[in-house]
Amino acid sequence: MGLGLLGQQPGAGERVVEFVAVPARPDVLEKLVLVGDQLAQLGGDCRKVLNLFFAGESMENIAQALGYASAGYAKKRKFQCKKQLIGLIREDRRYEELSG
């Protein structure tokens, strides 16, 4: 069994997806699969920014890890990449099915 966020064991009825323990509900898992699939469609830079952000890294750490000049630029890239990810998710046919 994997570890959840901050190294905690997932509780009963939860599964580890990436670094987060989530309820083992099919609808939640399907939404996470959708997000993961669309995240994989992003360019490498956006994937790196968002993966670091979703892992809880600070903007300062993201900027340093990716060689950006400032935390402000990392924040701008995160915003741009999240916007792109949301667009890809909304274009996916599964989005309508899971939203209703």
C-alpha positions in Angstrom: 0.0 0.0 0.0 1.4 3.4 -0.9 1.7 6.4 1.4 -0.6 9.4 1.1 0.2 13.1 1.5 3.0 13.8 4.0 3.7 10.1 4.3 0.4 9.2 6.0 -1.2 5.8 5.5 -4.6 6.1 3.6 -7.6 5.5 5.8 -10.2 2.8 5.3 -12.0 3.1 1.9 -9.3 5.3 0.5 -6.7 4.6 -2.3 -3.5 6.5 -3.0 -3.5 8.4 -6.3 -0.2 10.1 -7.0 0.6 11.6 -3.5 -3.0 12.0 -2.2 -5.2 9.5 -0.4 -8.7 9.9 -1.9 -12.0 8.2 -1.2 -12.4 5.0 -3.2 -15.5 6.3 -5.0 -15.7 5.5 -8.7 -16.9 9.1 -9.6 -13.9 10.6 -7.8 -11.5 8.2 -9.4 -12.9 8.8 -12.8 -12.4 12.6 -12.4 -8.8 12.0 -11.3 -8.2 9.8 -14.3 -9.6 12.6 -16.6 -7.4 15.2 -15.0 -4.3 12.9 -15.2 -5.0 12.1 -18.8 -5.3 15.8 -19.8 -2.3 16.7 -17.6 -0.3 14.2 -19.7 -1.4 16.1 -22.9 0.2 19.3 -21.7 3.7 20.3 -22.8 6.5 19.2 -20.6 7.0 22.6 -19.0 3.4 22.9 -18.0 3.4 19.3 -16.7 6.4 20.0 -14.5 5.0 23.3 -13.1 1.6 21.7 -12.3 3.1 18.5 -10.9 5.3 20.5 -8.5 2.4 22.8 -7.6 0.0 19.9 -6.9 2.8 18.2 -4.9 2.7 21.3 -2.6 5.9 23.0 -3.7 6.2 26.7 -3.1 6.5 29.1 -6.0 10.0 29.8 -4.9 10.9 26.1 -5.1 9.2 25.7 -8.5 11.1 28.7 -9.9 14.4 27.3 -8.7 13.7 23.7 -9.9 12.7 24.9 -13.4 15.3 27.6 -13.7 12.8 30.5 -13.7 14.0 34.0 -12.9 11.5 34.5 -10.1 8.6 33.1 -8.0 6.4 35.6 -9.7 7.1 34.1 -13.1 6.5 30.6 -11.7 3.1 31.8 -10.5 2.3 33.3 -13.9 3.3 30.0 -15.6 1.1 28.0 -13.1 -1.8 30.2 -13.9 -1.3 29.8 -17.7 -0.9 26.1 -17.4 -3.9 25.6 -15.1 -6.0 27.6 -17.7 -4.7 25.3 -20.5 -5.4 22.2 -18.4 -9.0 23.3 -17.6 -9.6 23.9 -21.3 -8.4 20.4 -22.2 -10.6 18.9 -19.5 -13.6 20.8 -20.7 -13.0 19.7 -24.3 -12.9 16.0 -23.2 -16.1 14.1 -23.9 -15.9 12.5 -20.4 -16.2 16.0 -18.8 -19.9 16.3 -19.6 -20.6 12.8 -18.3 -18.8 13.4 -15.0 -20.2 16.9 -14.5 -23.8 15.9 -14.5 
